[in-house]
Structures are given as C-alpha cells and as structure tokens.
C-alpha cells in the first residue's frame, strides 16, 4: 500500500538514496534534486511512497513539468510495486483534470535493457516511441571519464561565472523559458535548486553578455554512487537563441566539467535526445561517449 507524504520534500533524502543505491536500474541519480525541486512536489498527492516496515523500498512522482512519471524501486520489489505505481499514476492522472498538473499524455524514460520493466510498461498501456511513424523519440546516456577538459575562451563580450544566487533567479527563469520554449520553469522551482542536495554552487553557471544580461546556463550536480565514486551530471544546459553559434555551449560545458572534476567527480553523465545532432556533437567533442541507450514510453490520456 502506497502513502503520500504530508510534505514530499521531507522525503527527498530517502528517495535520492534509493535511486543512488541502484544506478544500473535508474536513469536519474545525481540530477534528481533538480527534478524534485519542481512544482510537482507542491502537491503531496503527486508522490507515492512504498515502505517495508520503516524502510523505503519504492517511490513514484507524477512530474507534470516534464510530462513524466518518475520512479525508483529496490530491484527485488519492482515486479510487485511497479504495476501498483502505474495504476496509481492512472488514478492520479484522472484526479488532476482541469488543473495545472493535467497532461494529455505521460512518459516514462528508462534503460533499454530492462526487459521485465519494458514488458510491464507495455502491459499497462505504454508504447515505445523509438520506431513510431512520426515524431519518434529515443534518448541516450553519455559518460565522460578522465582529466578535466581544457578551458574554452569565451567569445568577445561574454563571460562565464557562477549564478549570483537569488538575485538572478528571475532573469534565469526568463532565459530558461526562452531556451526551452516552455513556461514550466518558475522562480520558486529555480530558487529551491540553490539549496537542493547535490547542488554545487560553483558549478551552477551562467554566461553573461557585455550588457549584463544572461545568455546561457549550465548546472552541474555532484553525488556519490553506491560504490563511493562521485558522479557529476549536467542538467540543464542551454543558450539564448540570439547567442547561438558563438561557442557559448562549449565554454559553459567545459567550465562546468572542470569544476565538477575539481570537486571530486570521477565520471560525468549527461542525457540527451538521439535526434539532437548539435547536442550530441557538442558532448562527444568533449569526450562524452554513449553509455546506455534510453527508451521513451508514452501513454495517452488520463485513463
């Protein structure tokens, strides 16, 4: 039986620990605090927890800003709890009709080799998007190991530095919305990231133009894995459409990678869509290589 915590953010630490303990089964690990800072967790009913005694063995979150269902389970419980989580998500999707949490479909992203999980998703009405006739969608997790990259020189008139805390939150939100053509990012969400677990202030970067306006951003997250290795993850990275083609993405990525490695990261991760050739080219030019294929599953409607 699942429960919804009265304050989901008080359970975030346990939820993070569960995902980090089994990285081979969970796509989001170091960057989960970014997702947990979203406004989805403002509603306790968007979160379901499963416990065995007092121990957390599974969780699920309806992530309206991402149109996603996020979840993590202990491997020995997933065959029983994932079907429960998918039924819970169906009920929750029905209950949020007419609210900001309603979405016409929802998605699950997961590793392509988790066959038992994929079978469960298909049994509960989710369809793989990799080979659909139009708008096919698949993703890839990339990893980089080794020495820090060389520092890239910012183009004339631009500079890269850490974000100036709360003072630049609203300017960041405006830029984020422009870059991703979405109004899902909010000042409250971005403000919470500054105090989130795994947040590394010196790796929370912005690029500024000569007039002081923000022209790009890149956030690096740092977390330990179950084996004690420190993992860095890039999420998100973006450049103002009016400043693209100047190399700002390279400058931001190189500096963020350098700062994560200086803070102890042994490996760096980033996830991106397979159809985004410019993003793939950028990451691969900095030594990121495909680690695991990621499939996207979609379910229509709240039913």
N, C-alpha and C positions, 0 to 999 in steps of 0.2 A: 504494500500500500504506500503510495507516494504522499508526501506532505508538501505544502507551500510555506516557506519560512515567512514570519511576520515582517522581517527585514532581510531581503535576499542578500544585501551586501555584507551582512554579518556572517554569511555562509561562504563568501567568496574564497577565503583562505583554504577551507576544506575542499572546495570544488577545484581549485587550482592544483592542490596536492594530488588529488585523484588523477587528473589528466596527466600531470607530470610523471606520476609513478608508472604510467604505461604509454610512453610516447610512440611505441610501434602501432598503437591502436587509435591514437588521437591526433588529428591534423593540427589543431590549435593547442599550443602549450605555452611558450613564453609570451605570446601576444594575447592570451586570453584576458588579462586585465583590461586591455583596450576594449574588448567586446563586452566585458562585464560592467564597464563604466557607462554603457549606453542607457538610454531612457527606457529600454525594455524592462530593466530591473526596477524601475519605479513602481511597477505593478507586481506585488508578490505572487499573484496567480499566474504570471508568466514563467515561474520557476517551479520545478518539481524535484524533490529530493527523495531518494530511497535509502533507508538505513537498515543495517542488520545489527540489532541491538543498538548501540550508540554509534557504530561505525558507518560512515558514509560509503555506500557501495555503488551509487549511481546518481546522476542528475541530468536534467534536461531544461533547456531555456528556449522559449519562443522569442527569437531575435527579430522583431519587426523591422528595425532599421536595415538589417541585412537581408530580409526576406528568408531567413534561415531558421532551421531547427538545429541548435547546438546540443550535444550531449556527450557524456563520458560515463563509462561503466567499468567496474572491475571485470576482467575477461571471463572469470568464472560465473558471473551473474548476467552477462549480456543477453544470452539466449532467452532468459526469462524476462528480463527487465526492459529490453528494447521494444518488444511488442507492446508492453504496458505504456512505455513512453510515447509510442506512435499513436496509440489510442487516446492517451491523454492530450496529445497535440491536436488531434482531430476535435476533441471536445472543446479545447481552448479556442481553436480557430472559429468554431461556431459561436462561442460566447462573446467574441470581440467584434462581431459585426457592427458596423456603424461607428467604430472608434478609431483612433489613430493607429491601433495595433492590427487592424484588419488588412489583409493582403489577398489578392486574387489567387495566388499560389504560394507555395513554400518549397524550400530547397534543403537538401542535405548534401554536404560535401564530405567525402571520405576516401580513404585509400582504395585503390582498385583491386588489391589482392585480398581484401577481407571478404571472402566469398560468402560466408554464412551471413554476414551483415547485409550484403547486397541482396541476398535471397529474401531476407526478412523485409527489407525496404520494398522490393517488388511485390511481395505478398500483401503488403499494406497499401498498395496503390501508387507507389513512387516509380517513376520511369527514368531510366538513364538518358541523359541529354547528349551523350557523346556522338551519336550517329543519327540524330533526328534530321528530317529533311531540310528544315530551315532553322537558323539560329542554333546550331549545335554548340555545345559548351562543354569543355573539359579544362582541367587545370593541372598544374604541376608544382611540386615542392622542390625547390632548389637548395643546394647546400654549398657553402664555401668553407674550406679549411686552409690553414697556412698563415703566413705572415700578413701583416697589415698591408693594404694597397698603398701605393704612392699617393701623396696628397695631390689633388687636382686644383689647378689655379682657377679661381672664379673669373668669369668674364668681366671686362671693364665695367665699372659702375655697380657691381653686385658684390655682396659679401655673405658668408655663411657663419652662423653663430647659433648658440642655444636660444630657445624661445625665452622671452622676458616674462616668464610666469603668467600670473593672472592679467597683467597689463595688456598683453597681446592676444588674449583669448578671443575677443570679438573679431579682431582682424583675421585671426587664424580661421575662425568659423566661416567668415565670408569667403576666404580663399578656398577652403575645403569644399564648400558648396559649389563654387565655380568650377573647380577642377573635376569633381565627380558628377556635376550636373544633377545634384540632389540636395534637398533641404533637410536631410535626415540628421546631419551633424548639428548639435546645439551647443550653446555656451556652457550649460550645466554638464553635458557629457564631456566636453573637452577639459573643463575645469577639473573634473574628477580624475582624469588621467594623470594629472600632475602629482597626485598623492596615491596613485594605484600601486599595488605590488608589482615588482619587476620594472617599474619606471626608473630610468636612469636620466636624471636631469641634463647631464652634459651630452647625452645622445638624443635629445629632443630638439631637433634642429629646424631652423628656418633660413631661407635665403631672402635677403633684402636688396631692393633696388636703391639707386642713389638718392631717391627722394624719401626713403624710409619705408615704403610700402612693402608688404610681404609678397614674394614672388614664387616661393616654393617651400616645401616642408618635407621632413623625413624623421620618423620616430623609430628609435631602436629600443628594443626590450631585452632584458637580461634576466635569465632564470637558471637555476640548477636543474639538471636532469636527474633521473633516478640513480644514475651511476656516478653522480657528483661532478660531471662535466658541465661547465657553464655554457649555456646556449644563448646566442643572440638572435633576435628575429626582427626583421624590418616590416613595419606595418603602422601607418601607410607611408607612401612616397608619392608626391605629386608636384607638378609645376604649373604655374599660371599659363593658360593657353597663349597669352600675349608674350610670354618669355620663353617659349619652347624653341628648340633648335639652337640654343646658345651654349648647351652643355651643362646647365644647372643641375639636371638629374644626376649626371656623373659626379659633379662636385659634392652634392648632398650625400649620395650613396657612399662615395669614398670616405668622406669625413665621418659619417655615421659608423661605417665599418671600422675605421681606425679607432674611434672612441669606444666601441663595444669591445674590440680586441684589447685595447689598453686597460679596460675594466675587468678583463679576465675571460672573455668569451673564447672558447676553443673552436667552436663551429658557429657559422652564421646561416640562418634559414630565411627564405622568402618564398611566398606563394604567389603565383600569377596565372592568368589565363593563357592557355596554349595558343590562342589566336592573336595575342598581343605581341606581334613581332618586335616592335620597338622596345618594349619592356624586356622581353627575353634577350634581345641583343645586348641591352644595357647590362643586365645581370651577368650574362655569360662573359662579357668583356672584362668584368671584374672577378672572374674565376668561379662564379657560381655554376654548378653543374646539376642536371636533373638527379634527384634522389629517389622520388617516388611519384608515380602517376596518381592523380586525384580525379575521381569521377564526381559528377554532379547529378543528383537525382531530384526530380520535380514531382510535386503532387498538386493537382488543380483544386481550387476552391476549398471551402471550409468543411465539406462533407467528408 
